[in-house]
């Protein structure tokens, strides 16, 4: 099934593409024997008999899987919104302006809807109490510093292969890229898909350079530009913020690759 992929770049995540392709068949109801071992499809995570069912699925759906494995990994890990949360509040505090969000590589745009999620740590909370996405106990050292007021007035994104989170195909695409036994992540994603139905937005099929052309040069004191990013920084990720005019980059938080734990180090 993987013949021809021997020289695929490591960054293309062949193993994740392979497992995601199989997971998709399970979620579509096309591999019932294997589904009994997949919690994401109502099964249990028992290993007895799992390999036989997995191997049989590969043999029965070889041609379909060979096509599916060419698709890139597409995930919007909603837990990462907790790591970006403090950055958004910091930008709102330092600019005293509402936010217009522009996300590069936005996939389905789920993190563009971050302000419709609920964040809780101890007695502190922020966001809609009734939100189906609740990010709880993500901040072991406490909530991010600064003001709690933040208003988003526009949200847009680009991706070379955007996913529609309101379509059945898009939802299965996103779910298939999660590990099937990680129930908390699956629950967060399902909640975010519900939010996406309420908060529509368009992700443009475009690359980042053309889409963001001249954005930085247009920044002024009255219309500043902030770049908030979460990227690998050793054993965890670093959340970094650059604000123009000025353009000085600073690390404001460190977080796990899926969000938890988030620890603020600046702001």
SVG drawing of the C-alpha trace seen along z (x, -y; Angstrom):
<svg xmlns="http://www.w3.org/2000/svg" viewBox="-25 -56 40 68">
<polyline fill="none" stroke="black" stroke-width="0.4" points="0.0,0.0 2.9,-2.3 4.9,-1.4 6.2,-4.6 6.4,-6.6 9.8,-5.4 11.4,-8.8 8.5,-11.0 9.8,-13.9 9.7,-13.4 7.7,-16.6 4.9,-15.1 4.1,-12.8 3.6,-9.6 2.8,-7.6 0.1,-10.0 -1.3,-10.0 -1.4,-6.2 -3.1,-5.9 -5.5,-8.7 -6.5,-7.0 -7.4,-3.8 -9.2,-5.9 -11.2,-7.5 -12.5,-4.1 -13.5,-3.3 -15.4,-6.6 -17.2,-6.1 -18.4,-2.7 -16.5,-0.8 -14.4,1.3 -16.8,2.6 -14.5,5.3 -11.7,2.8 -14.2,0.2 -14.7,2.5 -11.1,1.4 -11.6,-2.3 -13.0,-4.4 -13.7,-7.2 -16.2,-4.9 -17.8,-3.6 -15.3,-0.7 -12.9,0.2 -9.1,-0.2 -8.4,3.5 -5.5,4.9 -6.6,8.5 -7.6,9.2 -6.8,5.6 -3.9,6.4 -5.8,9.1 -8.7,6.7 -6.2,3.9 -4.4,6.1 -7.6,7.4 -8.8,3.9 -5.6,3.0 -6.1,6.0 -9.8,5.4 -9.4,1.7 -5.9,1.5 -6.8,-0.6 -8.9,-3.1 -6.2,-3.4 -3.5,-3.9 -5.5,-7.0 -6.3,-8.3 -2.7,-8.1 -1.7,-10.8 -3.9,-13.4 -2.0,-15.7 -2.5,-15.7 -5.2,-18.2 -5.7,-19.0 -7.0,-21.9 -6.0,-21.0 -8.4,-23.1 -6.3,-22.7 -3.8,-25.0 -6.3,-27.8 -5.5,-27.9 -1.9,-28.7 -2.9,-31.5 -5.5,-32.9 -3.2,-35.0 -1.6,-36.4 -4.9,-37.7 -5.7,-39.3 -2.2,-40.9 -2.7,-42.4 -6.1,-43.8 -4.6,-45.3 -1.6,-46.9 -3.5,-48.3 -6.8,-49.1 -8.4,-47.9 -10.7,-45.1 -9.1,-42.2 -9.2,-41.4 -7.8,-37.8 -5.9,-36.6 -4.6,-33.0 -2.0,-31.3 -2.4,-27.6 -5.8,-27.8 -7.0,-24.3 -10.7,-24.5 -10.3,-27.8 -11.4,-26.3 -8.8,-28.4 -10.1,-31.5 -13.2,-31.0 -11.2,-30.9 -13.3,-33.6 -16.3,-31.4 -14.6,-28.8 -14.6,-28.6 -11.3,-28.8 -11.3,-27.8 -8.6,-27.5 -9.7,-27.2 -12.1,-30.0 -11.1,-32.0 -12.9,-31.8 -13.2,-33.5 -15.7,-33.1 -19.1,-31.6 -20.1,-29.4 -22.4,-27.5 -19.7,-26.8 -19.4,-23.2 -15.6,-23.7 -14.3,-23.9 -10.6,-24.2 -10.2,-23.4 -7.0,-23.2 -4.7,-24.2 -2.9,-26.9 -1.1,-25.4 0.5,-28.7 -2.8,-30.7 -4.6,-32.7 -2.7,-35.0 -1.9,-38.4 -3.7,-41.6 -7.2,-42.6 -9.9,-40.2 -11.7,-42.3 -11.2,-41.3 -13.5,-41.8 -13.1,-40.1 -14.7,-41.9 -13.3,-40.0 -11.8,-36.6 -10.3,-35.2 -7.7,-32.6 -5.9,-30.9 -4.8,-27.4 -3.5,-25.7 -6.1,-22.9 -8.8,-24.3 -11.3,-22.1 -15.0,-22.9 -15.8,-22.0 -19.5,-22.3 -19.5,-19.5 -19.6,-15.8 -16.5,-15.2 -14.6,-18.0 -15.6,-16.8 -14.4,-13.2 -11.2,-14.6 -10.4,-16.4 -11.5,-13.6 -9.5,-11.0 -6.3,-12.9 -6.7,-12.4 -5.6,-9.3 -8.8,-7.3 -8.2,-6.6 -7.7,-10.3 -11.2,-10.9 -10.7,-14.4 -9.2,-15.7 -12.0,-14.2 -14.6,-15.7 -13.0,-19.1 -12.9,-18.8 -16.6,-17.8 -17.4,-20.8 -15.4,-23.1 -17.3,-21.7 -20.5,-22.7 -19.2,-26.2 -18.1,-26.3 -21.7,-25.8 -22.8,-28.8 -19.9,-31.1 -19.4,-30.9 -16.2,-32.1 -14.4,-31.5 -10.9,-30.1 -9.4,-31.1 -7.5,-28.5 -4.3,-30.5 -0.6,-30.5 0.6,-32.7 2.9,-35.1 0.3,-36.3 -2.4,-36.4 -0.5,-38.6 1.2,-40.8 2.0,-44.3 0.2,-43.7 3.3,-44.6 4.1,-47.7 0.6,-49.0 0.9,-48.9 0.6,-52.2 0.1,-53.3 -3.6,-53.6 -3.7,-50.2 -1.0,-48.0 -0.2,-44.5 0.5,-41.7 2.0,-38.3 1.1,-35.6 2.6,-32.2 3.0,-28.9 6.0,-26.9 8.2,-24.1 10.8,-25.3 12.6,-22.3 10.6,-19.8 7.6,-22.1 6.3,-24.9 6.9,-28.6 4.2,-31.2 5.8,-34.3 4.4,-37.8 5.6,-40.5 3.8,-43.8 4.3,-46.5 5.2,-49.4 8.3,-48.3 8.6,-44.7 10.4,-43.3 9.6,-39.6 9.1,-38.3 8.2,-34.9 5.1,-35.2 4.3,-31.6 5.5,-28.0 3.0,-25.2 2.6,-21.5 2.2,-20.6 -1.5,-20.0 -1.9,-23.0 -1.7,-21.7 0.2,-22.8 0.4,-26.6 2.8,-28.7 3.0,-32.5 6.5,-33.9 5.9,-37.4 3.2,-40.1"/>
</svg>
